[in-house]
């Protein structure tokens, strides 16, 4: 199937929407998208994004461009050199290895090392219906030679979604967390994160003790306790569902007292980091990750069903020997009423 046929295949894709479509202000909810890839450099990717959205490119630097003109806001295109620095800094920021990688990263950036470091495309917050436009942008980038996670053994590239919340109260946030934890094994199986991404821990799973605490049906904390509990076990942005931007938006002082990472920016969204970016695969698109995320949305909105599955998952977690005989991802399929196949 050539690129034109692929665009035709998804040309009429109507973006499915979650059960709750408005944000706390009564406006349509929005979602941000981040794509990591290699192949075309920053200049070419910026040109393609500008062409796709009828915008204009501003070169902030050789490695960081903005595309203006979209009513939703600016698109960012940059060489993600933090990709290399982070490998050495995550566990021991004072190590000699970290210093070496830091220097190597700067050298590679000066040399224009697009073949090693991913180019990242970052959308503004888009109305959810506009994910169809991201779908066709993916096809355009693929046609230009963009390659994703499977293109090389060291390419830990991801597709990240930043869905705006329908409400910012603690009860809503906890419902999403419970739903995500109950569905995590199934989501991980669906997303099949690349082995390199697992090693780099860019989207590490949550600690088991924290998961067990949250899925308890009686866990209904107020906002302050919810944030404190999260920070105790997750003082890092490297989680499959990163809540630091959301909690920073809600209570900056509380979060900054524990996490002083300038890369964490406040925003009223989740940061879903689990899916690979497999942009070079002909049938791959944002529809796959979006369909899986909508299962979290649906479960979080159905509080009675959520309570039942939380009870079942808590029992499963409390019976470790049963894990040898049972597969929770298969149990999730029965709750969702579908198979996990693509």
C-alpha positions in Angstrom: 0.0 0.0 0.0 1.6 3.3 -1.0 1.4 6.5 1.0 -1.5 7.9 -0.9 -3.6 4.8 -0.3 -2.7 5.0 3.4 -4.0 8.6 3.6 -7.2 7.5 1.9 -7.6 4.7 4.4 -7.7 7.1 7.3 -9.0 10.2 5.5 -12.5 9.6 6.9 -11.4 8.6 10.4 -13.9 10.1 12.8 -12.1 10.5 16.2 -14.0 8.7 18.9 -14.6 10.8 22.0 -14.5 10.0 25.7 -17.8 9.9 27.8 -17.1 13.3 29.2 -16.1 15.8 26.5 -16.0 19.2 28.4 -13.3 20.5 30.6 -13.9 22.2 34.0 -14.6 25.5 32.2 -17.3 23.9 30.1 -15.2 24.1 27.0 -14.4 21.1 24.7 -11.5 19.1 26.2 -8.2 19.2 24.4 -5.3 16.9 24.0 -1.6 17.5 23.3 0.5 15.1 21.3 4.3 14.4 21.2 6.0 12.3 18.6 9.7 11.3 18.6 11.4 10.1 15.4 14.5 10.1 13.4 15.0 10.6 9.6 14.1 14.1 8.5 16.0 16.8 10.4 14.5 19.6 12.4 14.3 22.0 9.4 12.5 19.5 7.1 10.1 18.3 9.9 9.3 22.0 10.6 8.6 22.6 7.0 6.3 19.6 6.8 4.4 20.7 9.9 4.1 24.2 8.5 2.8 22.9 5.2 0.3 20.6 6.9 -1.2 23.3 9.1 -0.6 26.3 6.8 1.8 27.9 9.2 5.2 29.6 9.2 8.5 28.5 10.8 10.4 30.5 13.4 14.0 29.2 14.0 14.7 29.8 17.7 17.9 28.0 17.1 19.3 25.4 14.7 17.8 22.7 16.8 14.6 24.3 18.0 11.9 25.6 15.8 8.3 26.9 16.3 5.5 26.7 13.8 3.1 29.6 14.1 -0.3 30.0 12.6 -2.4 27.2 14.1 -5.4 28.7 16.0 -4.8 26.2 18.8 -1.3 27.5 19.4 2.3 27.0 18.3 3.8 23.6 17.3 7.3 22.8 18.5 9.9 20.9 16.6 13.3 20.3 18.2 16.2 18.0 18.4 15.6 16.3 21.7 19.2 16.3 23.0 18.0 15.6 26.6 17.4 12.1 25.3 21.1 11.4 25.6 21.7 13.4 28.8 18.9 11.7 30.6 20.5 8.2 30.2 23.4 9.2 32.4 21.5 11.4 34.9 18.5 9.4 35.9 20.1 7.2 38.6 23.3 9.1 39.5 23.4 12.8 38.4 26.9 13.2 39.9 28.6 10.3 38.2 31.5 10.6 35.7 29.4 8.8 33.2 26.7 11.6 33.4 29.4 14.2 32.8 30.8 12.3 29.9 27.4 11.8 28.3 26.6 15.5 28.9 29.7 16.5 27.0 29.1 13.9 24.2 25.5 15.1 23.8 26.6 18.7 23.3 29.2 17.5 20.7 26.6 15.5 18.9 24.2 18.4 18.8 26.9 20.7 17.4 27.6 18.1 14.8 23.9 17.9 13.8 23.5 14.3 15.0 19.9 13.8 13.8 20.8 10.2 13.0 21.2 9.4 16.7 19.1 11.9 18.6 15.3 12.0 18.0 13.5 15.0 16.5 10.4 15.7 18.6 7.2 17.2 17.3 5.0 18.8 20.1 1.5 19.9 19.3 -0.4 22.7 21.1 -3.5 21.5 23.1 -5.8 20.5 20.3 -9.6 19.9 20.3 -9.9 16.1 20.4 -11.6 16.0 17.0 -8.3 17.3 15.5 -6.5 14.1 16.2 -7.6 13.2 12.7 -5.2 16.0 11.5 -2.4 14.5 13.5 -3.2 11.2 11.9 -2.6 12.6 8.4 0.5 14.5 9.6 1.9 11.1 10.7 1.4 9.8 7.2 3.1 12.9 5.7 6.1 12.4 8.0 6.3 8.7 7.2 6.3 9.5 3.5 9.2 11.8 4.1 11.3 9.0 5.7 10.5 9.4 9.4 11.4 6.2 11.4 10.4 5.3 14.9 11.0 2.9 17.8 11.8 -0.2 15.8 14.3 1.5 13.4 17.3 0.8 15.6 18.3 -0.9 18.9 18.9 2.3 20.7 15.8 4.2 19.6 13.6 4.5 22.7 11.1 6.7 20.9 7.5 7.3 22.1 4.1 8.7 21.3 2.9 10.7 24.2 -0.7 12.0 24.9 -1.6 14.8 27.2 -5.3 14.7 27.6 -7.0 17.5 29.5 -9.1 16.4 32.5 -12.8 16.8 32.6 -12.6 17.9 36.3 -9.7 18.8 38.6 -11.3 17.5 41.8 -9.5 14.8 43.7 -12.2 12.3 43.2 -11.9 12.5 39.4 -8.1 12.3 39.5 -8.2 9.2 41.7 -10.8 7.6 39.5 -8.5 7.9 36.5 -5.5 6.6 38.5 -7.6 3.6 39.6 -8.8 2.9 36.1 -5.2 3.2 34.7 -3.8 0.8 37.3 -6.5 -1.7 36.7 -5.9 -1.6 33.0 -2.1 -1.2 33.0 -1.2 -4.9 32.2 -3.6 -4.9 29.3 -2.4 -1.4 28.1 1.2 -2.5 28.3 0.5 -5.7 26.3 -1.3 -3.6 23.7 1.4 -1.0 23.5 4.3 -3.5 23.7 6.8 -0.9 24.8 10.2 -1.4 23.1 12.9 -3.2 25.2 15.2 -0.1 25.0 12.4 2.1 26.4 12.1 -0.3 29.3 15.8 -0.1 30.0 15.9 3.7 29.9 12.9 3.8 32.3 11.4 6.7 30.4 8.0 5.2 31.2 8.6 3.1 34.3 5.7 1.3 35.9 4.4 2.5 39.3 5.7 0.8 42.5 3.5 -2.1 43.5 2.9 -0.7 47.0 1.5 2.5 45.5 -0.7 0.7 43.0 -2.1 -1.5 45.8 -2.9 1.6 47.9 -4.7 3.4 45.1 -6.8 0.5 43.9 -8.2 0.0 47.3 -11.9 0.9 46.9 -11.7 2.8 50.2 -8.9 5.1 48.9 -10.6 8.4 48.5 -8.1 11.1 49.6 -8.4 14.8 49.5 -6.2 16.7 47.1 -3.3 17.4 49.6 -3.0 13.8 50.7 -3.4 12.6 47.1 -0.4 14.7 46.0 1.7 13.8 49.0 1.0 10.1 48.5 2.0 10.4 44.9 5.2 12.3 45.6 6.3 9.8 48.3 6.4 6.9 45.8 6.8 8.8 42.5 9.1 11.8 42.8 10.0 11.4 39.1 8.5 12.3 35.7 9.4 8.8 34.4 6.1 7.0 34.9 3.9 5.5 32.3 1.2 8.0 33.4 3.0 11.1 34.7 1.0 13.2 37.1 3.6 15.7 38.0 2.5 18.4 35.5 -1.1 18.1 36.8 -0.1 18.3 40.5 2.3 21.2 39.7 -0.7 23.0 38.2 -2.8 22.3 41.3 -0.2 22.9 44.0 3.1 24.2 42.8 4.6 24.8 46.2 3.9 21.3 47.4 5.3 19.7 44.3 8.4 21.9 44.0 9.3 21.1 47.6 10.0 17.5 46.4 10.6 17.7 42.7 12.8 20.6 41.5 13.0 19.5 37.8 12.7 22.4 35.4 11.5 20.0 32.7 8.2 19.6 34.7 5.8 22.3 33.5 2.3 22.9 35.1 -0.7 21.9 32.9 -4.1 20.5 33.7 -3.5 17.3 31.9 -2.3 13.7 32.3 1.0 12.7 30.6 0.5 9.3 29.0 3.9 8.0 28.0 3.4 4.2 27.4 3.0 3.8 23.6 5.9 3.4 21.2 6.2 5.7 18.2 6.2 3.3 15.2 5.8 6.0 12.6 7.5 3.9 9.9 4.9 1.1 10.1 2.3 1.6 7.2 -0.8 0.9 9.3 0.4 2.6 12.5 -1.2 5.8 13.7 -2.5 7.7 16.6 -5.8 5.9 16.4 -4.2 2.9 18.2 -3.0 4.6 21.3 -6.1 6.8 21.4 -8.5 3.8 21.3 -6.6 2.3 24.3 -6.6 5.5 26.3 -10.4 5.8 25.7 -10.7 2.5 27.7 -9.2 4.3 30.7 -11.6 7.2 30.1 -14.7 4.9 30.0 -13.7 3.0 33.1 -13.0 6.2 35.1 -16.4 7.5 34.1 -18.2 4.4 35.2 -17.7 4.5 39.0 -19.8 1.4 39.8 -17.8 -0.8 37.3 -14.6 0.8 38.5 -15.3 -0.2 42.1 -15.9 -3.7 41.0 -12.8 -4.1 39.0 -10.7 -2.4 41.7 -12.0 -5.0 44.2 -11.1 -7.8 41.8 -7.6 -6.4 41.1 -6.9 -5.9 44.8 -7.7 -9.5 45.4 -5.5 -10.6 42.6 -2.6 -8.4 43.9 -3.0 -9.9 47.4 -2.7 -13.5 46.0 0.9 -13.6 44.5 0.8 -17.4 44.0 -2.2 -17.0 41.8 -0.1 -14.9 39.4 1.6 -18.1 38.3 -1.7 -19.5 37.1 -3.6 -16.3 36.1 -2.9 -13.5 33.7 -4.5 -10.2 34.8 -4.4 -8.8 31.2 -6.7 -11.7 30.2 -8.9 -10.8 33.2 -9.1 -7.2 31.9 -10.3 -8.5 28.6 -13.4 -10.0 30.2 -14.1 -6.7 32.0 -13.7 -4.8 28.7 -15.7 -7.4 26.8 -13.1 -7.7 24.0 -9.9 -9.4 23.0 -6.5 -7.6 23.2 -5.6 -8.3 19.6 -4.9 -5.6 17.1 
